[in-house]
Structures are given as structure tokens and as C-alpha cells.
């Protein structure tokens, strides 16, 4: 799904989920993508939508704030994985 532009009008729940759980600069140690806060469990405080995996604190690090392109990709991944708008 790389280079696909996210359409907020067609996926408003996915967009809202990303906005609510965005960490901005907390990144996955494995792939380097910005992770989201995991709202449904305290055991795994983060979720990497690129790796499709919940993560412990030690599996993440503080990095640079995500770019607009990374935010767009994050929204696309949430849309495709969580199916909130179906």
C-alpha cells in the first residue's frame, strides 16, 4: 500500500483512531515506523501498524516526529488492518 494517498472522507474512523492514538515520535525498534498507543491493553502500550504487532516499551525508542508521508502511511495501515470503516 506504499505511496497510496489516504482519503479521510472514506475512512473517518481510521483517521480519528490515528489522531487519538498518535505518539508522534515513538518509533518501532524493528522497522523504524512511528507506533500508536495501544488503547486496549496495558501489557503492550504500543502497536506498530507496519509490523502489525503490539509492543512493549523496550521495543520502541524516541525518534524524530513523523513526516506527513509517514502519517499518511500510518492512516492507510490502520484502515487496512483494523477495518474500522467497514
Secondary structure, DSSP 8 states (H G I E B T S, - for coil): -TT----TTT-HHHHHHHHHHEEEEEEETTT--EEEE-TT-SSS-EEETTTTEEE-GGGEEE-----HHHHHHHHHHHHHHH-TT-
